[in-house]
Amino acid sequence: MTKHIHAELMMQYAKDAMESETPWEQWEWYDSDKYNWDTLKGNPFWNEDIKYRKKQKKCYLNGIEVPELGLSVDLQDYGKANITISINSVTAYSKIFKSQAGAEAYAKALITSIKEEIK
């Protein structure tokens, strides 16, 4: 027997439901007719033909709403850290910084800051 296609998302949703009376407000489903993600209006049906995801967290830079940088920090042996920034986020931020180079410089400064905090 194989697991449900959305089993892992269901587990994440259950965690959100433990912390919120309206967990669906934190989730989206892909509307293939409109080609965009829409906020759920209630508990998902977990239809196997529909894509679901947790909403991306947003922040504002210079008055523009953008996704938060996708940072992941994994502490490893010997106090070293691997830090990853998603390319999509850097691309989105390049619009604010007016260039890809500006966004990359911001990302590098952010990584340096995180590395200093980890030490």
N, C-alpha and C positions, 0 to 999 in steps of 0.2 A: 504494500500500500504506500502510495506517495503522498507527500504533504500537500495541502492546499496551496495554490499558486500565490496567495496573499498571506500565508501563515505568519511570516516574519513581520509584515505590516500590522497584522491583527494583534501581535504581541505588543508592538509599539503603541498601537491605539489603546489597548487595554491599560497600559501604564499611564497614558494621558487621561483615561477615564477614571483612574484612581485619584487623580489630582484635580480634575475639573468636571463640573456638571455638564459642560458643553464641549466635549473634546473634539467634536466635528468641526468646530470653528478653527482648529489648528490644522485641518486636513483639506486636501483638494482631490478632485477627480478630473480625468482628462476627457473633455467633451470633443469627440472626434468630428462632430458636425461643425463646430466653431473653431476647431484647431487651437484650443487654449485650455488652460487649467481653471476650473471654477471651484469656489469654496463649497464644501458640503453643506447641506441644509439640515441634516440630521445624521443619525448613525448610518454608516455605509452598509450597503447590501453585500459587499464583497463579491460582486459579480466577476466571474473569471474573465470576461471579455472587456472589462473596464480597468484602466490604470488608476491607481491611487498613490498619493504621496503626502508626506507631512509638508506643510507650508514652509518655504524658505524664510528664514528670519531676515528682516529688512532693517536698514539703517538709513540715515540721511547724511549726505555729504554735500555741502554747499547748497542745501535746499532741494537736492534731488534724491528721490528714494531709490536705493540700490540694494541688491542682496548683500548680506554680510559676507566678508571674505571667508571662504571655506578653509579654515585653518584646522589642522589636526596636529597635535603634538604628542609624540610617543616617547616617553622616557625609556631609555634602554640602559643596559649595564654600563658602568663606568661614568654615569652622569651625562651621557651624550643624548642629544635629542634629534629626532627627524621632524622637520616641519615642512608641511606641504600647503601650498596655496593653489586653489583650482584655477585653471587657465580661464574659465568662463568668468570668474569673478574679476580677474585682472583685466580682461577685455571690457567688462562692464565699467570698471573704474577708469579705464583709459578715456572714456567719454567725459568724465568729470575733470580729469587731469589734462585733458586736451591732447593727450598723446599716449601711446603704448609705453614709451620710455618713462613718462611721468608716473604711470600706474606701477610699472616695474620698480621704480625707485621707491615709491611708497611701500610696496610689498617687501622690498629688501630692508627698509628701515623698520618695518613691523617685525620682521624675522629677527633682526638684530636686537630689538627691544625685548622680544620674547626670550631669546637666548640669554640676555642679561638677567632677566627675572628667574630663569631656571638655575643659574649658577649658584 
